[in-house]
Amino acid sequence: MDKMQLFCTHIRAALACYVDMTPEQKARAMMYAAHKINALDKLRTAAQEPGGAVAVQLLQSLQQPENAKKTSDFSEENIS
């Protein structure tokens, strides 16, 4: 499965959950998504810097569906 198909599968599931959330849950979900996007942007930037081999490995691991549960708790604090 290519990255786009995988993304579409997961985003459909997430959006199906999102529409059934309360307004407070939706707000938390949006904050969570924004936080994760910012952390991934920082990780990608770190991967492109000299000496960014560890960041490259973590980013590649996060892109593998079988590793998603193992690495889903990464946070901005772990990559700063």
Stockholm file with secondary structure:
# STOCKHOLM 1.0

chainA/1-80         MDKMQLFCTHIRAALACYVDMTPEQKARAMMYAAHKINALDKLRTAAQEPGGAVAVQLLQSLQQPENAKKTSDFSEENIS
#=GR chainA/1-80 SS CCHHHHHHHHHHHHHHHHTTSCHHHHHHHHHHHHHHHHHHHHHHHHHHSTTCHHHHHHHHHHTSGGGHHHHTTCCHHHHC
#=GC SS_cons        CCHHHHHHHHHHHHHHHHTTSCHHHHHHHHHHHHHHHHHHHHHHHHHHSTTCHHHHHHHHHHTSGGGHHHHTTCCHHHHC
//
